[in-house]
Structure formats: structure tokens, C-alpha cells
Amino acid sequence: MIFFIMVPAMLGLIALRQPIVHLFFEHGTFTAHDTAETALAVLCYAVGLWAFGGVRIIVAAFYSLQDTRLPAISAAIAVVANIGFSLLLMPRLGSAGLALATAFSAMINGGILVFVLNRRLGGVEWGSVGRSSFRVLVACLPLIGTCFWAASASLWTHPGDWIEKSVLLTAAIGCSVGGYLGVHALLKSDELDVMWGMVRRKLGRVDGR
């Protein structure tokens, strides 16, 4: 479910980073150059979204096993790695290097936790994870196409036209989400059933109130 949610969010944010930053921030003294620099930082953060989400879930698994020591050790290693990557990347990428260092450290943290958890549980159903990941990547194809098409529109190079830009960005996000979920429906993905079940339970609790 982390991949089901985070991978399309990551790819959509990467593709639409420039329009999003432009629409929300490029006003007043915030220039096009500032937009480009901020969009680069967004890109560097976005590549680690799946790791940020995954770490939280895996840490909870360790807590359920009554183990708080290993997550703490892994987090400490990630902090050291973050400092090292920051010193390495900042001279080349500036502030975006800090974002990329944070993403890399989250991947290291997640990698350590998955490796240990896999051994502790006697193996994880990697085949199921692989099939799920493949479905997610296939379902992301229309999302990627839609987002990159919207991001390449000449409208983003023009000043003003904020209403048109808002409509285009909203439509791109809506069509991307619809296309992504539509492909999963065609593939009869288990993750989609789980998600709808979560939504129905949430709505049921709201109605119960």
C-alpha cells in the first residue's frame, strides 16, 4: 500500500514540480530563478517519498515485535549518512543537496530495517511485493504522460493567467489520479480493493457519529 500511494505521488510531484512551485510561489519578489531552484529541491525530496513512508510502517513492525533498539540504531546510522551526503552534495547542488541527502538517508534507513526484518521474520513474500510493484508501475504510465504533458504547456512560461494555470494543474492532477485508479481497476488490483475498504470503513465511522 505504501508503493500504491507513494509511487504515483512521487512521480506526479516530480513531473509537476515546476508548475506547482510556479503557481503557488512565483509572485512578488519570487522570481523564475527561485522557482527553478525550489523545483530542484522538490525533485530531490520527492525521490525519497517512498522511503519516508516505508520507514514509518517498518518501524511500527519492529515496535510490534517489542524491539525499539534496532530502529534507534538504524536511525542513528541514517543521521550519520545524512551528514556525509550533505557535505558531499551541497558543494554541487547547494540547498537541493540537503534535500537529496535526506532522501538518500531515508533509503539507507529503510534498507537496513527491511534487511533485518526479513531475516527476523524468516522471509517476506517478495514475489507478492514484486507483482504489486509491477502493477503500480504499469498504472503510473497514464499518470506520467498526463503530468508531463501538462508541465510542458507553454502557459507556464507566461506571466499571469493564474486562473488558466490553476484549471490546467487541477485537471492534470484529476486526470492522472483517474487514469491511475482506472488501470488498477482493469488489472483488478488487490490494493485498490484494500483502499476502497479503508474508505468505506472511514465513511461508516463518520455516518455512525
C-alpha positions as CSV (number, residue, x, y, z in Angstrom):
1,M,0.0,0.0,0.0
2,I,3.0,2.3,0.6
3,F,4.1,1.8,-3.0
4,F,0.5,2.0,-4.2
5,I,0.1,5.5,-2.7
6,M,3.7,6.9,-2.7
7,V,5.0,5.9,-6.1
8,P,2.3,7.8,-8.1
9,A,2.6,10.7,-5.7
10,M,6.3,10.7,-6.2
11,L,6.1,10.6,-10.0
12,G,3.4,13.2,-10.2
13,L,5.3,15.6,-7.9
14,I,8.4,15.1,-10.0
15,A,6.6,15.8,-13.2
16,L,4.6,18.7,-11.9
17,R,7.2,20.3,-9.6
18,Q,7.8,23.3,-11.8
19,P,4.1,24.2,-12.4
20,I,3.2,23.7,-8.7
21,V,6.0,25.9,-7.4
22,H,5.3,28.5,-10.1
23,L,1.6,28.6,-9.4
24,F,1.9,28.9,-5.6
25,F,5.1,30.9,-5.1
26,E,6.2,32.8,-8.2
27,H,4.7,36.1,-7.1
28,G,6.2,39.4,-6.0
29,T,9.9,39.1,-5.4
30,F,9.9,35.3,-6.0
31,T,11.4,35.1,-9.5
32,A,11.5,32.4,-12.2
33,H,15.1,31.6,-11.0
34,D,13.7,31.0,-7.5
35,T,11.1,28.7,-9.0
36,A,13.7,26.6,-10.8
37,E,15.9,26.3,-7.6
38,T,12.9,25.4,-5.4
39,A,11.6,22.9,-8.0
40,L,15.0,21.2,-8.0
41,A,14.8,20.9,-4.2
42,V,11.3,19.4,-4.6
43,L,12.7,16.9,-7.1
44,C,15.4,15.9,-4.6
45,Y,12.9,15.4,-1.8
46,A,10.4,13.6,-4.0
47,V,12.7,10.8,-5.0
48,G,12.7,9.7,-1.3
49,L,8.9,9.8,-0.7
50,W,8.6,6.0,-0.9
51,A,11.4,5.6,1.6
52,F,9.9,8.2,4.0
53,G,6.6,6.4,4.0
54,G,8.0,2.9,4.2
55,V,10.2,3.6,7.2
56,R,7.3,4.6,9.3
57,I,5.5,1.4,8.5
58,I,8.5,-0.8,9.1
59,V,9.4,0.9,12.4
60,A,5.9,0.1,13.5
61,A,6.5,-3.6,12.7
62,F,9.6,-3.6,14.9
63,Y,7.6,-1.9,17.7
64,S,5.0,-4.7,17.4
65,L,7.9,-7.2,17.9
66,Q,8.9,-5.3,21.1
67,D,12.1,-4.1,19.5
68,T,12.8,-0.3,19.8
69,R,16.6,-0.7,19.8
70,L,17.2,-1.6,16.2
71,P,15.1,1.3,14.8
72,A,17.0,3.7,17.0
73,I,20.4,2.3,15.8
74,S,19.2,2.4,12.2
75,A,18.0,6.0,12.6
76,A,21.4,6.9,14.1
77,I,23.2,5.4,11.1
78,A,20.9,7.3,8.8
79,V,21.7,10.6,10.6
80,V,25.4,10.0,10.1
81,A,24.8,9.1,6.4
82,N,22.7,12.3,6.0
83,I,25.6,14.4,7.3
84,G,28.0,12.7,5.0
85,F,25.8,13.0,1.9
86,S,25.1,16.7,2.8
87,L,28.8,17.5,2.9
88,L,29.3,15.7,-0.4
89,L,26.3,17.1,-2.3
90,M,26.0,20.7,-1.1
91,P,29.0,21.9,-3.0
92,R,27.5,20.6,-6.2
93,L,23.7,21.2,-5.7
94,G,23.5,23.8,-2.9
95,S,20.4,23.6,-0.8
96,A,19.0,20.9,-3.1
97,G,21.9,18.7,-2.0
98,L,20.5,18.8,1.6
99,A,17.1,17.5,0.2
100,L,18.8,14.8,-1.7
101,A,20.9,13.8,1.3
102,T,17.7,13.5,3.3
103,A,16.2,11.2,0.7
104,F,19.3,9.0,0.5
105,S,19.5,8.7,4.3
106,A,15.8,7.6,4.4
107,M,16.6,4.9,1.8
108,I,19.5,3.7,3.9
109,N,17.4,3.6,7.0
110,G,14.6,1.7,5.2
111,G,17.1,-0.7,3.6
112,I,18.6,-1.6,7.0
113,L,15.2,-2.1,8.6
114,V,13.9,-4.3,5.7
115,F,17.1,-6.4,5.7
116,V,16.8,-7.1,9.4
117,L,13.1,-7.6,9.4
118,N,13.3,-10.0,6.5
119,R,15.8,-12.1,8.5
120,R,13.8,-11.9,11.7
121,L,10.6,-13.0,10.1
122,G,12.2,-15.8,8.2
123,G,11.5,-14.2,4.8
124,V,9.0,-11.8,3.3
125,E,6.7,-12.6,0.3
126,W,8.9,-10.8,-2.2
127,G,7.0,-12.3,-5.1
128,S,3.8,-10.6,-3.9
129,V,5.7,-7.3,-3.4
130,G,7.2,-7.6,-6.9
131,R,3.8,-8.3,-8.6
132,S,2.3,-5.4,-6.7
133,S,5.1,-3.0,-7.7
134,F,4.8,-4.1,-11.3
135,R,1.1,-3.2,-11.3
136,V,1.8,0.1,-9.7
137,L,4.4,1.0,-12.4
138,V,2.0,0.0,-15.2
139,A,-0.8,2.0,-13.7
140,C,1.6,5.0,-13.5
141,L,2.1,5.2,-17.3
142,P,-1.0,7.3,-18.0
143,L,-0.2,9.4,-14.9
144,I,3.3,10.2,-16.2
145,G,2.1,11.0,-19.6
146,T,-0.6,13.4,-18.4
147,C,1.6,15.1,-15.9
148,F,4.5,15.7,-18.3
149,W,2.1,16.9,-21.0
150,A,0.6,19.5,-18.6
151,A,4.1,20.5,-17.4
152,S,5.3,21.1,-20.9
153,A,2.5,23.5,-21.8
154,S,3.7,26.9,-22.9
155,L,1.3,28.5,-20.4
156,W,3.8,28.1,-17.6
157,T,6.3,30.4,-19.4
158,H,3.8,33.3,-19.5
159,P,3.3,35.8,-16.6
160,G,-0.2,36.0,-15.2
161,D,-3.0,33.7,-16.5
162,W,-3.4,32.3,-12.9
163,I,-6.9,31.1,-13.4
164,E,-6.0,29.1,-16.6
165,K,-2.9,27.7,-14.8
166,S,-5.0,26.7,-11.8
167,V,-7.5,24.9,-14.1
168,L,-4.8,23.1,-16.0
169,L,-3.0,21.9,-12.9
170,T,-6.2,20.8,-11.2
171,A,-7.3,19.0,-14.4
172,A,-3.9,17.3,-14.8
173,I,-3.9,16.0,-11.2
174,G,-7.5,14.8,-11.5
175,C,-7.0,13.0,-14.8
176,S,-3.8,11.5,-13.5
177,V,-5.4,10.1,-10.4
178,G,-8.4,8.9,-12.5
179,G,-6.1,7.2,-15.0
180,Y,-4.0,5.6,-12.3
181,L,-7.0,4.2,-10.5
182,G,-8.6,3.2,-13.8
183,V,-5.7,1.0,-14.8
184,H,-5.7,-0.6,-11.4
185,A,-9.4,-1.4,-11.8
186,L,-8.7,-3.0,-15.2
187,L,-5.9,-5.0,-13.6
188,K,-8.2,-6.0,-10.7
189,S,-5.5,-4.9,-8.2
190,D,-5.9,-6.1,-4.6
191,E,-4.5,-2.8,-3.4
192,L,-7.5,-1.0,-4.9
193,D,-9.9,-3.3,-3.0
194,V,-8.0,-2.6,0.2
195,M,-8.1,1.2,-0.4
196,W,-11.9,1.2,-1.1
197,G,-12.4,-0.9,2.0
198,M,-10.5,1.6,4.1
199,V,-12.6,4.4,2.6
200,R,-15.9,2.6,3.3
201,R,-14.8,1.9,6.9
202,K,-13.9,5.6,7.3
203,L,-17.2,6.7,5.8
204,G,-19.0,4.2,8.0
205,R,-17.5,5.6,11.1
206,V,-18.4,9.2,10.1
207,D,-22.1,8.1,9.4
208,G,-22.1,6.3,12.8
209,R,-21.3,9.6,14.5
